[in-house]
Amino acid sequence: MVQVKVGQVYDDEVKPINVKFDDIAGLDEEREQLMEIVDFLKNPNKYEKMGAKIPKGILLYGNPGTGKTLIAKAIAGEADVPFISMSGSEFIEMFAGLRST
């Protein structure tokens, strides 16, 4: 039986991300910009010392099937951070942790 904590919206088990930017062909200019995000994730103290505001998230948009999820996995893989994917249809309440009645 799986136990779920109140407010938990994802699985506790962190699965390693094996996708890196080298696995994605093309997108050279975009890759340079995304590496800045990876650097934010890897070295937040470096940017906080400079007084920079660390982004809370990244919005990738585009048509279905254009590689947004693959790019997000590559960012997580490069930065060695967890990747949590959810579809908008999975959200029941506006805030995490609220239960539908």
Secondary structure, DSSP 8 states (H G I E B T S, - for coil): -----TT--S-S--------GGGS-S-HHHHHHHHHHHHHHH-HHHHHHTT----S------STTSSHHHHHHHHHHHHT-------GGG--SSSTT----
